Amino acid sequence: MKVKVAIIALLAFVGLFLLNKSMNEKKEYIPGIPASDTPTAAAVREKFTVGFLPVT
């Protein structure tokens, strides 16, 4: 029984490792050009500043 649980746990660990590895690869629709290196909206958000004006 312990051997079966150990084998199932090992297979689950290897499966999750391979799933993580495949999902972390950058997508390339055209070879050499990453699909989403930096989103275009991120550049605008970096410059955006929010201020707080108290109402009296």
Gaussian input, Z-matrix of N, CA and C with variables (Angstrom, degrees):
# hf/3-21g

backbone

0 1
 N
 C     1     B1
 C     2     B2     1     A1
 N     3     B3     2     A2     1     D1
 C     4     B4     3     A3     2     D2
 C     5     B5     4     A4     3     D3
 N     6     B6     5     A5     4     D4
 C     7     B7     6     A6     5     D5
 C     8     B8     7     A7     6     D6
 N     9     B9     8     A8     7     D7
 C    10    B10     9     A9     8     D8
 C    11    B11    10    A10     9     D9
 N    12    B12    11    A11    10    D10
 C    13    B13    12    A12    11    D11
 C    14    B14    13    A13    12    D12
 N    15    B15    14    A14    13    D13
 C    16    B16    15    A15    14    D14
 C    17    B17    16    A16    15    D15
 N    18    B18    17    A17    16    D16
 C    19    B19    18    A18    17    D17
 C    20    B20    19    A19    18    D18
 N    21    B21    20    A20    19    D19
 C    22    B22    21    A21    20    D20
 C    23    B23    22    A22    21    D21
 N    24    B24    23    A23    22    D22
 C    25    B25    24    A24    23    D23
 C    26    B26    25    A25    24    D24
 N    27    B27    26    A26    25    D25
 C    28    B28    27    A27    26    D26
 C    29    B29    28    A28    27    D27
 N    30    B30    29    A29    28    D28
 C    31    B31    30    A30    29    D29
 C    32    B32    31    A31    30    D30
 N    33    B33    32    A32    31    D31
 C    34    B34    33    A33    32    D32
 C    35    B35    34    A34    33    D33
 N    36    B36    35    A35    34    D34
 C    37    B37    36    A36    35    D35
 C    38    B38    37    A37    36    D36
 N    39    B39    38    A38    37    D37
 C    40    B40    39    A39    38    D38
 C    41    B41    40    A40    39    D39
 N    42    B42    41    A41    40    D40
 C    43    B43    42    A42    41    D41
 C    44    B44    43    A43    42    D42
 N    45    B45    44    A44    43    D43
 C    46    B46    45    A45    44    D44
 C    47    B47    46    A46    45    D45
 N    48    B48    47    A47    46    D46
 C    49    B49    48    A48    47    D47
 C    50    B50    49    A49    48    D48
 N    51    B51    50    A50    49    D49
 C    52    B52    51    A51    50    D50
 C    53    B53    52    A52    51    D51
 N    54    B54    53    A53    52    D52
 C    55    B55    54    A54    53    D53
 C    56    B56    55    A55    54    D54
 N    57    B57    56    A56    55    D55
 C    58    B58    57    A57    56    D56
 C    59    B59    58    A58    57    D57
 N    60    B60    59    A59    58    D58
 C    61    B61    60    A60    59    D59
 C    62    B62    61    A61    60    D60
 N    63    B63    62    A62    61    D61
 C    64    B64    63    A63    62    D62
 C    65    B65    64    A64    63    D63
 N    66    B66    65    A65    64    D64
 C    67    B67    66    A66    65    D65
 C    68    B68    67    A67    66    D66
 N    69    B69    68    A68    67    D67
 C    70    B70    69    A69    68    D68
 C    71    B71    70    A70    69    D69
 N    72    B72    71    A71    70    D70
 C    73    B73    72    A72    71    D71
 C    74    B74    73    A73    72    D72
 N    75    B75    74    A74    73    D73
 C    76    B76    75    A75    74    D74
 C    77    B77    76    A76    75    D75
 N    78    B78    77    A77    76    D76
 C    79    B79    78    A78    77    D77
 C    80    B80    79    A79    78    D78
 N    81    B81    80    A80    79    D79
 C    82    B82    81    A81    80    D80
 C    83    B83    82    A82    81    D81
 N    84    B84    83    A83    82    D82
 C    85    B85    84    A84    83    D83
 C    86    B86    85    A85    84    D84
 N    87    B87    86    A86    85    D85
 C    88    B88    87    A87    86    D86
 C    89    B89    88    A88    87    D87
 N    90    B90    89    A89    88    D88
 C    91    B91    90    A90    89    D89
 C    92    B92    91    A91    90    D90
 N    93    B93    92    A92    91    D91
 C    94    B94    93    A93    92    D92
 C    95    B95    94    A94    93    D93
 N    96    B96    95    A95    94    D94
 C    97    B97    96    A96    95    D95
 C    98    B98    97    A97    96    D96
 N    99    B99    98    A98    97    D97
 C   100   B100    99    A99    98    D98
 C   101   B101   100   A100    99    D99
 N   102   B102   101   A101   100   D100
 C   103   B103   102   A102   101   D101
 C   104   B104   103   A103   102   D102
 N   105   B105   104   A104   103   D103
 C   106   B106   105   A105   104   D104
 C   107   B107   106   A106   105   D105
 N   108   B108   107   A107   106   D106
 C   109   B109   108   A108   107   D107
 C   110   B110   109   A109   108   D108
 N   111   B111   110   A110   109   D109
 C   112   B112   111   A111   110   D110
 C   113   B113   112   A112   111   D111
 N   114   B114   113   A113   112   D112
 C   115   B115   114   A114   113   D113
 C   116   B116   115   A115   114   D114
 N   117   B117   116   A116   115   D115
 C   118   B118   117   A117   116   D116
 C   119   B119   118   A118   117   D117
 N   120   B120   119   A119   118   D118
 C   121   B121   120   A120   119   D119
 C   122   B122   121   A121   120   D120
 N   123   B123   122   A122   121   D121
 C   124   B124   123   A123   122   D122
 C   125   B125   124   A124   123   D123
 N   126   B126   125   A125   124   D124
 C   127   B127   126   A126   125   D125
 C   128   B128   127   A127   126   D126
 N   129   B129   128   A128   127   D127
 C   130   B130   129   A129   128   D128
 C   131   B131   130   A130   129   D129
 N   132   B132   131   A131   130   D130
 C   133   B133   132   A132   131   D131
 C   134   B134   133   A133   132   D132
 N   135   B135   134   A134   133   D133
 C   136   B136   135   A135   134   D134
 C   137   B137   136   A136   135   D135
 N   138   B138   137   A137   136   D136
 C   139   B139   138   A138   137   D137
 C   140   B140   139   A139   138   D138
 N   141   B141   140   A140   139   D139
 C   142   B142   141   A141   140   D140
 C   143   B143   142   A142   141   D141
 N   144   B144   143   A143   142   D142
 C   145   B145   144   A144   143   D143
 C   146   B146   145   A145   144   D144
 N   147   B147   146   A146   145   D145
 C   148   B148   147   A147   146   D146
 C   149   B149   148   A148   147   D147
 N   150   B150   149   A149   148   D148
 C   151   B151   150   A150   149   D149
 C   152   B152   151   A151   150   D150
 N   153   B153   152   A152   151   D151
 C   154   B154   153   A153   152   D152
 C   155   B155   154   A154   153   D153
 N   156   B156   155   A155   154   D154
 C   157   B157   156   A156   155   D155
 C   158   B158   157   A157   156   D156
 N   159   B159   158   A158   157   D157
 C   160   B160   159   A159   158   D158
 C   161   B161   160   A160   159   D159
 N   162   B162   161   A161   160   D160
 C   163   B163   162   A162   161   D161
 C   164   B164   163   A163   162   D162
 N   165   B165   164   A164   163   D163
 C   166   B166   165   A165   164   D164
 C   167   B167   166   A166   165   D165

   B1=1.4431
   B2=1.5312
   B3=1.3371
   B4=1.4591
   B5=1.5198
   B6=1.3244
   B7=1.4645
   B8=1.5324
   B9=1.3266
   B10=1.4610
   B11=1.5268
   B12=1.3244
   B13=1.4635
   B14=1.5208
   B15=1.3218
   B16=1.4603
   B17=1.5298
   B18=1.3178
   B19=1.4708
   B20=1.5310
   B21=1.3247
   B22=1.4652
   B23=1.5207
   B24=1.3191
   B25=1.4692
   B26=1.5243
   B27=1.3283
   B28=1.4620
   B29=1.5281
   B30=1.3266
   B31=1.4601
   B32=1.5294
   B33=1.3252
   B34=1.4625
   B35=1.5236
   B36=1.3259
   B37=1.4650
   B38=1.5282
   B39=1.3223
   B40=1.4656
   B41=1.5240
   B42=1.3299
   B43=1.4569
   B44=1.5237
   B45=1.3338
   B46=1.4571
   B47=1.5196
   B48=1.3296
   B49=1.4665
   B50=1.5284
   B51=1.3255
   B52=1.4625
   B53=1.5302
   B54=1.3318
   B55=1.4587
   B56=1.5288
   B57=1.3196
   B58=1.4644
   B59=1.5193
   B60=1.3257
   B61=1.4611
   B62=1.5295
   B63=1.3218
   B64=1.4660
   B65=1.5248
   B66=1.3287
   B67=1.4598
   B68=1.5234
   B69=1.3433
   B70=1.4581
   B71=1.5207
   B72=1.3217
   B73=1.4591
   B74=1.5229
   B75=1.3339
   B76=1.4617
   B77=1.5197
   B78=1.3207
   B79=1.4625
   B80=1.5166
   B81=1.3064
   B82=1.4570
   B83=1.5234
   B84=1.3194
   B85=1.4532
   B86=1.5282
   B87=1.3388
   B88=1.4564
   B89=1.5204
   B90=1.3379
   B91=1.4642
   B92=1.5261
   B93=1.3368
   B94=1.4529
   B95=1.5104
   B96=1.3405
   B97=1.4630
   B98=1.5226
   B99=1.3441
   B100=1.4630
   B101=1.5243
   B102=1.3142
   B103=1.4573
   B104=1.5229
   B105=1.3027
   B106=1.4685
   B107=1.5154
   B108=1.3072
   B109=1.4587
   B110=1.5184
   B111=1.3034
   B112=1.4643
   B113=1.5175
   B114=1.3181
   B115=1.4562
   B116=1.5296
   B117=1.3129
   B118=1.4619
   B119=1.5202
   B120=1.3122
   B121=1.4612
   B122=1.5262
   B123=1.3263
   B124=1.4646
   B125=1.5201
   B126=1.3235
   B127=1.4600
   B128=1.5223
   B129=1.3281
   B130=1.4595
   B131=1.5180
   B132=1.3068
   B133=1.4574
   B134=1.5173
   B135=1.3288
   B136=1.4603
   B137=1.5192
   B138=1.3320
   B139=1.4552
   B140=1.5279
   B141=1.3144
   B142=1.4549
   B143=1.5289
   B144=1.3266
   B145=1.4593
   B146=1.5168
   B147=1.3292
   B148=1.4638
   B149=1.5138
   B150=1.3114
   B151=1.4584
   B152=1.5111
   B153=1.3195
   B154=1.4561
   B155=1.5257
   B156=1.3217
   B157=1.4580
   B158=1.5180
   B159=1.3193
   B160=1.4760
   B161=1.5306
   B162=1.3039
   B163=1.4593
   B164=1.5266
   B165=1.3277
   B166=1.4801
   B167=1.5108
   A1=111.29
   A2=116.13
   A3=119.80
   A4=111.12
   A5=115.76
   A6=119.88
   A7=109.90
   A8=117.49
   A9=121.29
   A10=110.84
   A11=116.84
   A12=120.84
   A13=110.01
   A14=117.75
   A15=121.12
   A16=111.07
   A17=117.37
   A18=120.91
   A19=110.08
   A20=117.05
   A21=120.32
   A22=110.68
   A23=117.74
   A24=121.30
   A25=110.62
   A26=117.40
   A27=121.21
   A28=110.88
   A29=117.40
   A30=120.87
   A31=111.36
   A32=117.06
   A33=120.32
   A34=110.42
   A35=117.09
   A36=121.20
   A37=111.03
   A38=116.81
   A39=120.98
   A40=110.28
   A41=117.24
   A42=121.07
   A43=112.19
   A44=117.58
   A45=120.65
   A46=111.40
   A47=117.21
   A48=120.70
   A49=110.70
   A50=116.78
   A51=120.64
   A52=111.51
   A53=116.99
   A54=120.70
   A55=110.49
   A56=116.86
   A57=121.50
   A58=110.97
   A59=116.34
   A60=120.54
   A61=110.97
   A62=117.30
   A63=119.99
   A64=111.66
   A65=118.58
   A66=120.84
   A67=112.46
   A68=118.14
   A69=121.05
   A70=113.35
   A71=118.09
   A72=120.09
   A73=109.06
   A74=116.73
   A75=120.20
   A76=109.31
   A77=115.18
   A78=120.66
   A79=109.30
   A80=116.48
   A81=122.32
   A82=108.99
   A83=116.21
   A84=120.08
   A85=110.17
   A86=115.62
   A87=121.94
   A88=105.84
   A89=119.76
   A90=120.65
   A91=111.94
   A92=115.19
   A93=121.34
   A94=114.53
   A95=117.63
   A96=120.70
   A97=108.18
   A98=118.06
   A99=119.39
   A100=111.29
   A101=116.17
   A102=120.92
   A103=111.71
   A104=117.46
   A105=119.40
   A106=109.45
   A107=116.62
   A108=120.78
   A109=110.13
   A110=117.57
   A111=122.47
   A112=107.53
   A113=117.86
   A114=120.30
   A115=111.06
   A116=116.44
   A117=119.87
   A118=111.28
   A119=118.58
   A120=121.17
   A121=111.61
   A122=118.47
   A123=121.05
   A124=111.03
   A125=118.16
   A126=120.46
   A127=110.26
   A128=118.13
   A129=121.49
   A130=109.72
   A131=117.74
   A132=121.36
   A133=112.27
   A134=117.74
   A135=119.46
   A136=111.00
   A137=118.86
   A138=122.81
   A139=112.35
   A140=117.60
   A141=122.03
   A142=109.40
   A143=117.50
   A144=122.66
   A145=108.89
   A146=114.56
   A147=120.35
   A148=107.79
   A149=116.94
   A150=121.17
   A151=111.03
   A152=116.25
   A153=121.29
   A154=108.01
   A155=115.79
   A156=121.19
   A157=108.31
   A158=117.07
   A159=118.30
   A160=110.70
   A161=115.20
   A162=121.06
   A163=107.53
   A164=115.70
   A165=118.41
   A166=110.87
   D1=-43.07
   D2=179.72
   D3=-65.50
   D4=-33.70
   D5=-179.70
   D6=-67.60
   D7=-41.22
   D8=178.76
   D9=-62.58
   D10=-43.37
   D11=179.47
   D12=-65.15
   D13=-40.29
   D14=179.20
   D15=-65.43
   D16=-40.01
   D17=179.48
   D18=-67.34
   D19=-43.21
   D20=178.57
   D21=-63.48
   D22=-42.03
   D23=178.51
   D24=-63.96
   D25=-41.10
   D26=179.17
   D27=-65.20
   D28=-43.53
   D29=178.23
   D30=-64.62
   D31=-39.02
   D32=177.86
   D33=-65.20
   D34=-41.16
   D35=179.27
   D36=-63.14
   D37=-46.12
   D38=179.44
   D39=-64.64
   D40=-41.65
   D41=178.69
   D42=-62.52
   D43=-43.60
   D44=178.28
   D45=-66.99
   D46=-35.96
   D47=177.48
   D48=-62.86
   D49=-46.01
   D50=-179.95
   D51=-67.29
   D52=-36.81
   D53=177.17
   D54=-64.40
   D55=-43.20
   D56=178.24
   D57=-63.08
   D58=-42.39
   D59=-179.32
   D60=-64.48
   D61=-41.67
   D62=-178.55
   D63=-71.77
   D64=-32.91
   D65=-179.09
   D66=-78.45
   D67=-21.94
   D68=-179.22
   D69=-85.89
   D70=-8.23
   D71=178.07
   D72=-71.28
   D73=140.54
   D74=177.66
   D75=-73.79
   D76=138.16
   D77=178.14
   D78=-77.02
   D79=139.42
   D80=176.83
   D81=-131.60
   D82=110.98
   D83=177.25
   D84=-84.57
   D85=-35.06
   D86=173.31
   D87=-115.29
   D88=126.28
   D89=-176.24
   D90=-55.64
   D91=130.87
   D92=178.40
   D93=92.23
   D94=-10.26
   D95=-179.35
   D96=-120.28
   D97=112.54
   D98=178.71
   D99=-67.17
   D100=143.80
   D101=-175.09
   D102=-69.91
   D103=-39.68
   D104=-177.60
   D105=-140.37
   D106=74.33
   D107=179.20
   D108=-70.84
   D109=-58.35
   D110=173.18
   D111=-135.68
   D112=126.07
   D113=179.68
   D114=-64.64
   D115=147.56
   D116=-178.88
   D117=-68.14
   D118=-30.75
   D119=-179.70
   D120=-71.37
   D121=-23.74
   D122=-177.82
   D123=-65.75
   D124=-34.31
   D125=-179.68
   D126=-65.17
   D127=-36.25
   D128=179.04
   D129=-71.74
   D130=-40.12
   D131=-178.27
   D132=-66.97
   D133=-28.72
   D134=178.97
   D135=-66.08
   D136=-32.37
   D137=-177.11
   D138=-89.87
   D139=-13.10
   D140=-174.98
   D141=-77.08
   D142=127.70
   D143=178.74
   D144=-120.94
   D145=132.29
   D146=179.35
   D147=-104.40
   D148=128.65
   D149=176.89
   D150=-113.39
   D151=164.42
   D152=-179.88
   D153=-122.16
   D154=122.95
   D155=176.90
   D156=-112.57
   D157=112.24
   D158=-179.31
   D159=-71.44
   D160=142.55
   D161=179.46
   D162=-96.21
   D163=125.59
   D164=-178.80
   D165=-112.30

